[in-house]
Amino acid sequence: MHRSKRNRIASLAAVLVLAVGSCVEPAGEPPGTTRVPIINGTPDTIHTGVGALVIDVGSGSVSLCTGTAIADGWVLTAAYCVADNDPADIMFTTGANAFDAGSEFYVVRAIHLHPDYTPPTGTDPVRNNLALLEVVGLTGVPAYALNTSPLSEGLAITWVGYGADDAGPVSGDGVRRYGSGMIDTLTLTEYTYAFDANLPCNSDAGAPAFAVVGGSERVVGIVTSVDEGCAANGTDTRVDAYAAWIDAVLAGSTDCDPAGGDCGDGACLPDVGDSFTCFPSDGLRVGEACDADVGTWTAAPCADGAYCVQVSDDPHDGVCVALCRGDGDCGADEHCRIPLFADIEDLGICEPSAAADADADADADAEDDAEVGADADAAEDVPAEDTAPPVDGADDASGDAPDAGDGDDGCGCRATGARGSAAWPAACLLLGLWAARRARRRRR
């Protein structure tokens, strides 16, 4: 029964009329942004599954964001638009003009923020800026497919949103418009663009960016932030980086399995916090060479179920190695080395058993050295007349057990976050040789 819905629509419509030109910024909006929308945008009558989020922020004011229908009853938008609101404060409409009280408005039942959403603080930008809304009765409107393929710089994109079409004075809020641009640079989870006739701004927060991928139009990004004044550049959140999370929420689950099988052409890797997310992937197979410098990645180098591990002093010298939870995930001649990441205790990589043996031998040698050092320290505390004649080499004993985490052996196996050990240089060498043999077998 939606009698209260109609009452809220009436009250919100009245507020909207009063609030034109004075929209309140959503709490947590990125620093350096202003509430003006697609600059020089053109009215859009095609993307009727893109709608306005009308958000009651109290004191007789509302804010506007944009959302996209991606399935019956589901809308994708930016997390910072809704992070501080109750579902009852939000209405969704696909009308061409959000201020038209005669448009159909839908009630939001629930808000699902990305589990690693981080609002902007100081100079730190917003992260993982996506939210999914459960919307009551949202059926029969176009639902747009999400891109799941890696993107490329130079790709043409089209934004659709409900912001004003003039940066100053702000005018035209609440009308669905479109504008075009091009991807400049890519990271694993975002892309940037520069002003070129059109540029989204923050009444367009959460607005979709469409592009033709694989011959069809798909949502490739969600408007996240722009420069102050919306005059130079902006950033969108890539949806392909979060496709698994989106699918999981719609299906009732929120994590992928890093051992593989959940991400298709992507790769399941640890995200911020304790969650795992499907990232876009270059699809390199286990045993193939990869660039281990994470700072250069625009996609995960290795296919689902694998990770790029550094195997020499060169930070770019890596190999794709299978991820594992235990020895049962690895081959007969392999061992699961756990942990790979310091803060994830149950995830490791499959390495040749010889590397594990070398590690165990080196750890044993380190313990022997520590015992010799401890004996030497004890001997220094005994009166001279009670000491035995010195043993050759005893004067060189350290007296301190080597700390497995100290020092820099130059091997990226440890630099990735795996457990430090005196044997890691040997283990890395064996790992590299093993991977090279597997790659040669594949080429044959």
Phi, psi and omega in degrees: 000129189237034178299319179295330178299312181296323177297317180294321179301316181298315181292321178293321179299319178297318178296320180301317180300320180286335190263000181303129179083358180222043182295142180276138178289135176298142176303139178084011180293141186303141178300152176076024177234155177231162187268069169230156196249213184299111184288132180061029182289160180247135179308136184249126177242005186263314187272071185281001172265000173266128185228173179261139171263116179259112192245118178283112181257011176088170178057032177074019182236157175227162170237157179245138166226178180240145177224164184232129174288124180243352176191164176304123177083006184228136179232136177257134179208188178273139183297321185290347175291327192235000188300329185253020183240155170275151177306325182295345181273356191239134172238151180236132178224142176257013177296151180296335178231115184293343181271358181278110183294345178276354179289157176283126178247144182240145179275137175271125182272320186206154178242130176241101175281148172302136186299339180250020174301130179231116180291159180293141177222122180059239179267358180277126183283168176295146180232149176050053192273065178228148175215147174246135181245133171273121187242124184290128173076010181279086178225158177081002175257154180301135175246130190262140179287144178263142177288139176236008183258154176302145179265171178224148176295143182093356180291131178285135181230155178230123177267147175228121183204178188250022180276180178287167182250011180219126185291333180184122000290146181296131179207153175089013179304145171092356178260133180287124181227166176231157176207160187240153178202198184210141179290127178267302183228156183236143164236184180299325188238354184218170166217158181243164179207161180246161180293129177208079182078319178233151175200129177289161173218190202276353164288346174267008178306132182086356182293147179282149167249121180262149173208156176274114180232125181063029176088359180224154180282130181223158173282120181253341182202169178233127182301127185242311182202157176218169178288163179295129183091352178051049187238353187229307187201169179203177182223136173245153173272129180287131178278336179295332179288342184238014184301320181294319178296316179300311179299321182293319179295316179297330181266351178099007178230155188234003181233149170260168181260117182296341178287353174109161175109348185251347193247004178058240180279355178268195180217132180275117182226161178299138175254184176300138182083212185259008185266164175240140185227146173281120175255156173300151187224147173279349171080017178293142184271164176304131181097346180273148180291146180212165176271114186276357181280103184302329182297343181262355187285131165252351172207158175296129184297321190263158180290171180305134180091005181223163181218145180274115183248134178290136186235010177205186178293337181283118183296344179268352184273099182227172177217144178282125184235142182293138174275153185208158173255343181188175184301331181296342178275354186250170179289173184298327182259021184236164181226143178271110178273117181237137001264158172275318179252139187301328185257011176233098193283346186244023179231128180221195178233148175281125178231159177300143183302329179299326179293321178294321178296318179297322178296315181296319179297318181293321177297321178296317177299320180297320178295320178298316180299321180295320180295319178298317180297319181296320178297321181295319178297320180296322181297327181294337182272353181270139178306147187303321184291343182264356184274149175279164178302143183298145177271142179307129177088349183295331180297341183265359182296140186288314186089347179239128177294135179298138178275121184300337182265355182272161175081169180227104182275000177076006183259123183292347177303319178280326182296338179290347182115002177286166184300130178289148180195149177297340183271356185299324176301317179293319180297319180296318179298313179298320180297317179296317179295319179298315180295321179297320179296318181295321179294321178296319179300321182293321180293330177292000000 
